[in-house]
Amino acid sequence: MEKILEIFRNNIRQYAMLIALVVIMVLFQILTDGLLLLPQNVANLILQNSYVLILAIGMTFCIISSGNVDLSVGSLCALLGAISGTFIISMKMNTISAIILVILISVVIGIWQGFWIAYVRIPAFIVTLAGMLIFRGLTNTILEGGITLAPFPDDFQFISSGFIPDIFSNLVTGKNFTTLLTGIAISIIYILLEIRKRKSRKSYGFEVSPSALFIAQIVIVVSAINLFSYSLSSYKGIPVILVLIGALILIYSFIASKTIPGRHIYAMGGNEKAAKLSGVKTNKMLFLTYINMAVLSAVAGICFASRLNSASPQAGLNFELDAIAACFIGVRLHQAELELL
């Protein structure tokens, strides 16, 4: 117990963000008379803020690789949403074909910005600030002076308003049993991964947290996962957008921790000159980082347009600030998690 208290006292700064998050949730739960954590509101929070999580994934790589951010992501979301609306609503294009074209356009935009940042070495702040203004102007031009295109077809709306069907609907009534099983499966996988990680750290001689603290952490996280899945099961189940976000998190976590490009990005962030002398193609990695950011901006723009059921010139306002804030809050929470381990 004394060791646990000592760990907490020595790392109070890392835990401050986690404590603040819990306090905010409790405060708003009280102020809203319990409405905040109602199943329907939990699902709506996921649907309404999905774009932040998607953009934060790409922004994290930008921050890690060079310490810079991409200020153009909000305007780029609006532009690519407007292009989606033009293809699907105005030109009656098939939804899948339109999405593929929008992704390809985002790659071209990423190549344009990445070239100036990585090879010409114009500061990312300047390039992306210029991009923010250019893309916002192009959005207004495409939407002919600021009109809103609507509505999108049902299959496009399904991206951000659809839910995974309950394949066990005949077994349990009143709850989405597929969602409950998913929560249990994720809990089991999490426990196995944490045990494996702890054994790995011990095998290399690294210090690990006390067993009591480790068990407490497992219990808290597993409880949170199952409470979350229970809440979703009480409404309509798992949102399609949550599956997309989960897939992106898994893919990019694997890239960051298990692949050579991921290690190169971290090496650049630590010391770019040393990384370059070690054989890392720093210009190429920085170039790919901003292409990736543009592609994720396209995904976020499509999801946001689907959520609004319209392509609006006002879309994307301050999205870059939301993504940057999410990155830094996530870093603080991750630091607290590492201290617990």
N, C-alpha and C positions, 0 to 999 in steps of 0.2 A: 504493500500500500504506500509506503514511504517513497519507494522508487517511482511509482506512478505519479504521486504528487510532485516529486522533483522534476520529472519529465514535463509535466504540465507547467510548472513555474518557469522552467528554463526556455519554454517555447510558447509563452503566452501570446507573443506577437503573431505567430503562425495560426494559433487557434482563434484570434480575435475575429477574423472574417467568418469563420464557421459559427462562432457564438452570435455574431451580429445577424447572420442569416436566420438562425433559429429564433432569435428574439423578434426579428421582423415578421416571420411567419406567425408566431404566437400572437403578436400585437394585432396584425390584420385579421387573424382568425377571431379575435375578441371584438375588434371594431366592426366587423361585418356580421356579427352575431352568428358565426359559424358557417357563413356562406363561402369563405375562401376555399376550404377543403372539401366542399361538396363534390361528388363524382362528376357532375356535369361541368362544374367550374374548373376542375383539374384538367379535364379533357380539353376545354376551351383554352386554357392557358397554354397547353401544348400546341394546339393548332395555331394560336395567335402569335406565338413566339418562336415558331420553328425556324424562321429565317435567321434569327439571332444565332442559334446553335450552328446552323450550316455555315454562316459567314465566319463565326468564331473559329471553326476548324481551319479554314484557310488563313485567317488572320494570325492564328497561332504560329503557323509555319513562316509567315512573313516576319513576325517579331523574333522568332528563334534564329532565323537565318541571318538577319542583318540588323535587327534592332529597330527596324522601320515598320510603318503601317501602310495600308492601302486606303487612301481617303476617297477613292472613286467608287467603292463598292455599292454605296447607296444609289448613286446616279446610274451605275451600271445595271443594278437590279431593275430600276425604272425603265431604262432603255431596252433591256432584253425582255421585260414584261410587255412593253409596247410593241416590240417586234413580234412576240408571241401572239398578241392580240391582232396585229395586222395579218399575220399568216392564217390564224385559225378563224377569226371572226370576219375580217374583210375579204380575205382571199379564199375562204372555205377550205383550207388545207386540212388534211388528216392530222389529228393531234400528235401521233407518234412522229410523223415526218416533220412536223413543225418543231417539235422539241429537239429532234436531232439537228435540224438546221440552226436553231438558236444556240445549241451547245457548240457547233462548229464556228459560228460567228463569235462566240465568247473566246474560243481558242485564238482566233485571229486578233481580237482585241488584246488578249493576254500577250501574244507575241509582240504586238506593237508597243505596249507599255514595258514589257520585260526587256526588249531590245534597248530602249533608252536607259533603263535602270541598270541592267547587268553589263552591257557592252560599251555604251557611251559614258556610263557612270554619272549620269545626271541624278542628283538625290531623289530618292523615291518620293519624298514629301512633295517636291516640285512637280514631278511627272504625274503623280496620282491626283494632286490638287488641280492641275490642268485638265486631267481626265474627268474629274468631277464636274467641272464647268462645261466641258465639251459634251459629255454624255447627257447632261441635263438639257442642254440646248438641242441636241439631236432628238431627245425624247419629245420635246415640244414640237419639233419639226415633223416627226413621224406621226404624231397625234394631231397634226394640222392645227397648231395654235392652242392646244390645250383641251381638246375634246376627250371624252372618256369612251373607250370601246367596251361594249358589254351587250349581252352576256356571253360567257363561254359555254361550250357544250358540256353535257353531264360527265363525259369521260375525263375532261380536263379538270373539272371541279372535284372529281373523285380523289385527285392527288392530295388535296389538303382538307377534304371534308369526309372522305370515306373511312370505313372501319373494317378490320379483318373479320370476316364472318365466323360465327361460332359453330365449329364442326361437331361439337358435342351438345348441341342445343336440346336434344331429346333426353339427355341424361339428367340435367339439372335445370330447374326453372327459377327465374328471378335473377340469376347471375350468369355472366359469360364464362362458361367453364374453360374454354380455350385460353382465356386471359389468365385465369387462376393457375392452370397447368404451366403456362409460360413463365409466370412468376416463380413457381416452384423450381422449374428447370433452370432458370437463371440463377436462383439462389444456390442450387447444388453446384453449378459450374463455378460460381464465385467462390464458394467454400473450398473446392478442390484446387482452384488456381492460387488462392491465398496460402493454403497449406504447402503447395508445391513451391511457391515463392519463398516462404519462410524456411523450408528445408534447404533451398538453394543458397539462401543467405548464410545459413549455418555452415553449410559445406565449404563455403569460401572464407569462413572465419569472421564474417561481419556480425556486428552487434544486432540483436533482435529485441523486440519489446518483450516485457514480462508476459508469461502465459496468460495470466488473468486479464491483462489489457488486450492481448490478442483475441481472446475468446469474447471479451466485451465488444470489441470492434466488429467481430463476425456477427454477433447477435444483433447489434444495432443496425448494421447494413442489411442483413437478411430480413429483419423486421421491416425496415423501410421499403425494401423491394416488394415484399408481400403485401404490405399495407397499400402501396401504390397500385399493385396489380389488382387488389381487392376493390380499390376505389374505381379503377377503370372498368372492372367487371360489373360494377353496379350501374354503369351507364350503358354504353354501346360496345365496350371492348377496347381493343388496341387500335388507335388511329393508324392509318396507312402512313402518314407523315412520320410517325414515331418509329415505324419499321425502317423507313428511309434514313432517318437520323441515326438510328442504332447501327445500321449497316455502314454508314459513313464513318462513324466513330470507331468501329471495329477495324475497318480497312485502314484508316489513317493512323490508328494506334499501332497496328502491325507495321506499317511503313516506317513510322517514327522509331520504333524500338527494335525491329527485327530485320531491317533491310539496310543495305549499304548506302543508298541515297538518304535514308533517314539519319544515319550516323554522320554522313557528310554535312547535312544541314545543321546538326548540333555542333559539329566541329567548326563550321563557319561562324556560328553564333558565339562560340567561345573565343576564337582568335582566327580571323579570316586569313591573315598573313601566314600564320603557322599552318593552317589547313592547306593553303595553296602550296607551301613548301613541302607538305606531306603528300602531295599528289592529287589533292581534291580539286576538281575543276569548278572553282568557285563561281565563275561567271555563268557557267551552264546551270549550276544548281540554283543560283539566284534567278536566272531566266525562267527556269521551270517552276519555281515557287510562285512567280507572279502570273504565269499561265494558269497554274492550278487555282490561284485566287480568282481569276476571271471565270473559270469554269464553275466554281462553287457559287460565284455571284449569279451566274445564269440559273443554277439550280434553285437558289434562294429567290430570285426574281420570278421564276415560274411558279414556285410554291406560293409566293405572296399574291401574284396575280390570280392564281387559282382560289386562294382564300377570299380575296376581294370580289371574285367573279367579274373582274373588269381590269382593263389596262388603263391606269390613271397617270397623268403627268405629275401628280403629287406623291406618287409611290416612292419609297426609298429614302425619304427625308430622315436624316440623322441615323441611318442604319449603320454607318461606319462607327459612330460613337457607341452604339449598342454592342457591336461586335468587339470593339477594343475593350470596353468595360467588362464584357463577358470573359475575355481572355485573361485579364489581370485578376479578376475575382477567382477564376478557375485555377490560376497559378497559386494563389494564396491557399485555396482549399486543398490543392494537391500537396503543397508543402506541409500542411497540417497532417495529411494522411501519411506522408513519408515519415514524419516524426513519430507517429503512432506505431508504425511498423518497426 
